Amino acid sequence: MRKTEGIEIVVVLDKTDAAVDQVKHGLVNLITEAAILVQAQAAMRAPVRTGYLRNSIRVEKLPSPDDLEGVVGVGAHYGVYVEFGTRRMAARPYVAPAVDESEKFIKKRLQDLLEGF
């Protein structure tokens, strides 16, 4: 009887490891999609004078199973001043609204991912 219980425990642990791997893979895909969506939305919202700011918005880091982080960055040195303004220039946010707009999609995809378990 004890031997059977041990086998059942091993099977459950194997299934748990597979489920964790499946969730990590789903999260990597979700974070990748979210980073690409935020980048596209921010580029679409960025004010354009020369196009440099818009063209400098990039996905700088994609997630991996061991590092679940995606990073969208702005390469134009003045991007922060456009986003938040200065004492002489009003703010013209483009990144924060892109994140806000993408939030609903991200939450829905995360909910869909977790409902599978």
N, C-alpha and C positions, 0 to 999 in steps of 0.2 A: 504493500500500500504506500509506504513512504517513497519508494522509487517512482511510482506513478505521479505522486504529487510534485516531486522534483522536476520531472519531465514537463508537467503542465506549467510550472513556474518559468522554465526556460522558454517555452513556446510563447507565453505571455510577454516576457521580456523581449524576445525577438520581434514580436508584433509592435511593441512599444517603440523600439529603436526604429523600425520602419516608419511608424507614424510620425516620429520626431523628424526623421529625414524628409518625409513628405511635406510636413509643415514648413520646414526650413526652405525647401525648394519652392514652395508656394510663396513664402515671404520674399525670397530673392526675386521671383518674377514680379510680385506686387510692387516692391520697392523700385525695381527697374522701371516698370510702367509709370509709377508715380513720379520718378525723377524726370523721365522724358516728357510727361504731361506738364509738369511745373515749368520745365525749360521752354516748352512750346508756348505755354500761356504767357510766361514772362516776356518772351521775345515778341509775342503779338501785342502786348500791352506797353512795351517800352517806347517812350517818345523817340521820334526819329528826326534827326537833323542831318547827320551824315550816314547813319546806319551802323556806325562803329559800336555803339552801346548794344544795339539789338544783336549784332553779329558776335558780340563777345560773351553772350549768355550761353553757357555750356554745361552739360552734365560732366562733372569733373571726376566723379567716383561712382562706380557701380557696386552693388552689394555682392557678397559671396556668402556661402553657407556659414563660414566662420566669422564673418564681419557684416552684419545686417545693417549697412549704412549706405545711403546714396547721397551724393552732394551735387547740388546745382550751384554754380558760381558765376559771377560777373567779372569778366576780365578788364573791362574799362575802369580805369582808376577813379573816374568821377561817378561811377554807378551808384555808390553809397550816397553821394550828395543829391542825385536826382531822386533816389528812393525816399530819403528822409528830409531833404531840403537843407538850407543853410539860413543864416539870419537875413541874407539878402535874396534868397530864392525860395519860393514855395516848393514844398515836396510834391513830387509827381510819382507816387508809388506805382510800381509795376511788378515787383516780386511778391510782396505780401498779398495783393489781390489774386495773383496766380496761385499761391498756396491756398488761399481761402476758397477759390473756385474749385480747386482740385480735391479739397477735403472730402466732399460728399462722395465723389467717385472712389477715393481711397478707402473710406469707411465702408462703403458698400462692398468693395472687393474683399476687404478683410473679413467682413461678416460672412460673405459667401465661402471664403476659404475655411473659416473656422466651423461653419455649419456642416461641413463634410465629415466632421469628427464627432 
